[in-house]
């Protein structure tokens, strides 16, 4: 049988065709549905492959219901591919950075209209990380049944193929560099747009708290009218199996390198408030269904994604030094803990 229609995947594949000769592309795994349909998980890379330059990873579509996350990443990639045809300054920027795109991590779940992947596993509860404190019932991850949301998978099973593909891409493209950033785009939490960073499995600060504070500072200084709440995820809730906690902990085995993973959590309650009829749509709880609102969301977050690429390029200018690192760390403790 043929695969279910997936417009986001078709849009991504059109961009890959448009960017032929300007980008690199590979399929890192295939996701199969029970009806026999199959979907590729694409990785697209731009910029300098030399491990001496920094890198930024852009991820989306981890939860199949949250289509807007994939659309934000795809829209930014489309903009870059179009600009490469005429923007000489972008060509110069890409000599100093590597950009890695994985816009649709969970194409099977997206096609089925489910948060989980086709195996019923929530990919953001599936990593081998256990919370050190109590987590909210179900929401924090459960192993009771794949028929309930937030299912982690069986304890003895390996990570799901989609998650393993993410880990392989991050290890190859980001961990191989002295400095890297990532952003994973989601929706559905509250009425504010939030930028989260680890940890989700405990309330303790991360080892690179000073670096995260410095990144926040330059973002606020250059985007004084932004509307994001920037905070550790643990301020909202704790969870088992967070994929970015797992990857961050892996990165810490190389203490000479810095990896700062972020999660963009777009506040979808605001879209529902403006259009209450969305409550009657399964996708309406997680995505703007009116076109002009969707376009506004794509424009708004483009600024954040572009900022991250520029921040990576200029990281020697803003990363804490041995002289001021303690000051950054103390300020972060005051702000967040």
N, C-alpha and C positions, 0 to 999 in steps of 0.2 A: 504494500500500500504506500501511497505517497505521503510525505510529511504534511502536517497541518501548516496553513499559511502563517508566515512570520514576517511581517513588514519590516521590522527592525533589522532582521538578518538580510533581507533583500537590499535595504538601504546601505548596510555595511558593505555588502559585496559589490554594489555599484561604486562606492567610494574606492574600494580596492582596485576596481577596473580603471577608474578615473586617474588613480595615482600610480598606475603602472610606470615603472622607471624612476619614480620619486620616493617610493616607500618599499619596505620589505614585508613579506607576508608569509605566514605558515598556519597550518591547521594543527592544533596540539592534541585534540581528541575528538572523537565522534560520540554523540549522545543519541541513543536509540530509544524509541518509544515502543510500547506494547503492540501498537498496530503495525509495526515494521518500519515506520518512518524514522529518518535519521537526520541529525543536525550537526554541522561542524562547529567547533569552538575555535574562533580565529584569533590570532595575535598579529598585530600590525606594529611595525617599528619604523621610526624616522630618526634621522640624525646620525651622529658620529658613533660607530660601534666600538671605538677604542675604550677600553676599560679605565683609561686615565681621566675620562670626562664623567661628570655626574649623570644621573638618570632620574626620570620621573615615570612612574607607572600609573595608568588610568584604567580603572576597572568599573564595570557596571553589569547590571542584569544578573546579580547573584541571586536575588529573589524574583521569581518569575512574574509575580503580580506587580512589581515595581518597575514598570516599563520606562518610566521617566528617567530613571537612573541610566539605563542604556542609551536613551535618546540624548541625554546631556553629553555623554562621552562621544557618541557618534557625531553630534552636531559640531563639537570642537574639532574632531578629526577631520570632518568635511571642510571646515574653515581653513585648517592648515593646508590641506591638499590643494584647495583653490588658491590660497595665497602663494604657495610654492611656484605657481605658474608665472608670478610677476613680482613677488616681494623679495628683493635682494637682501633686505635686513633680516628676514626670516632665514634665508639660506646661511647667512653669517652666524645667526644664533644657533642653528642646528649643527654648526661645526664644533660647538662647545657643550653640547648636551645630547643625550639619548632619550627619546620619548617612546614609551611602550604602551600600546593600547590593547586591552582585552575587554571590549565593550559588552559582550554578551557571554558571561560565564556560564549561565544556566539556560541555554536555548530551549531545552526540553520543558522545563518548568514554565518558561515564557509562552511557549506554544500551547501548553495545557491550561494556562491561566492559574497556576498554583504557586504559592510561595516556595515550596520545596521542589527538589528535582524529581524526575520521573520515578525514582525509587522511594519517594516520600520523605527524603532526608532534607532537613534544613541545612544548607551549606554553611551558614554562620553559627551553627551549633555542633559541627561535625569534626572539628579539629581535636587533637588529643591534649586538651587543656582542661583541668578540673578547677572549678572555683574554690577558693580557700575559705569562703564564707557562704552562708545560706543565700540561695537565689530565689527569685519569684517563682511560684509554682507554674509549671508548663513554660511560661515565657523565658525562663532562664535555661531551658533545655531539658528534655525528658527522653527516657528510653522505654517508656511504657508501650507505645504503639506508633507505627507510621500513619495510622488513621487519625492521630491527634496532631495539632500544629507543634512546631518547634522540636520535632523528633531528631535526635542526635545520631541515630543509627545504632546497630548492635555494638556492644562494647568490644567484641573480639574482631569486628570488621575493620579493614583499612579505611582510610579516608575515601570519600567518593571520587570518581575519576575527574570530575570538574575541579574539585579542590586540589587534587594532586597536580593537575595541569597548572593551576595558579601557582602552587608552590614551586613547580619546576621552572616556570617563567620568572618568578621573583628571584629564585636562586641564581639563574643564569644571567639575567639582565640587570638586577638591582644589587644583589649581594656581592657581585664581583667588582663593585666600585667603592671608592672611599666615602662617597656621599650619594644618598638616594632618598627620594620621597615617593609616596604613593597616595592616591586618593581613590576610595571605593564609594560609588554613588548609589545611595538608597533613598527611600521616601517612607513616610508613614508615621513619624514620631512627633506629635504635638503640632502647635501652630507657629513655631519658630524654626528657621533653618539652623541646624547645628553642625559644627565641625568637631567630631570626636577624635580622641587619640587614646591609645591603650593606657591603662588596662581595663578590660571588661571582667576579668576573673578575680580581681582583688582591688582593694582601695589604695594600695601602696603606690607611690609615684614611680614612674619609669626611670631607667638609668639616664636617659637623655632628656630629662625634664628641663634643664637649662636651655638646650637646643630648641625644644618645643616652645619655650617662652620667647626666645629670640625670634623664632619664625612668626609667632603671633604678633610680636612687636612691629616687625617690618610690614606685616599685612595691615595692621591697624593704622600705622603711620601713612601708608600709601593708599589706603581705602577708608578714609575717615567716616564715610557715610554707609559703611557696610551694615548688614542686618543679621550677621551670624552670631550665634552663641558658641564660643570656642571653649571646650572643656574636656576633661577625661570622661570616658563613657561611664566610669564607675560612679560619677555623681548622680546618674539617673537610675541605673540598675546594674546588677551583676549577672553574669551568664557563664555557663559552661561552654566549652568548645569553640570559643571565638577564633576565627581563622587568623585575624591580624595580630591577636595576642600571640598565637603560635608562631607566626612568622617573625614578629618582633623579637621574641625570645630566642629564636634561631639566630637572628642577626647579631645578638649580643655575644655569641660565641666568638665573634671577630671584633674585639673591643677597639681596635684601631679604626673601625669604620662606623659610619653613622647612617642609620636607616630610620626615617620618620614616617610611619604609616598613619594616614588620616582617613576618616570616614565622613562623607557628607551625608547628613540625614535631613532630607528636605521635609519641612513640616506640612504634611498634606491636610491637616485639619483646617487650615485656612482656605484651601480650595473647596472643601465641603461646606464651610461656613458661607462662602460666597455663592455656592450652587448646591443647596441641600438635596436636590434630586440625585446627586451623585451617590447618596447613601443607598440607593436602590440598584446600584451597579457594583459588581464585584471589583471592577477596576477603579471605580470612582473613589474608593477609600484611599487609594495610593497614587493617583495620577490626576493631573488637571485635564478634564474632558472637553473644555471649551477651548477652541483653537487659539484665541488671542492670549489666554492665560498660559497655555503651553509655550507659545512663542516667547512670552515674557520670562518664563522660567529658564528656557534655553539661553536667552541673552544674559540673564542675571548671573548664572553660574559659569558662563564662558569666562568672565573676569577672574573667577577663582582659579579655574584650570590653567588659564594663561599665566596668572601670577606664579603658580607653582613652577612652571617651566623657567620663568625668569629668576625665581628665587634659587632654583638649583644652579643655574648658570653663575649667579653671583654669590654662592654660598661662602667663599672665603672672606667676603666683606662683612657678613653679618653673624656668622657662627661665633659663639662665645670664645673668648681667649682665656688662657690660664689666669689672667689677671682679673677678668670680670665674670668668670663662670659662676663663682659663688654668689655674686649679686643676682644674676639671672635666676639661679636656683632658689634663692631666698624669696625673690619676688613671686616666682611660680607657686611656691608653697603657700604664700599669703593669699594669692588669687584663687587657688584651686583646692587647697587641702586644709 
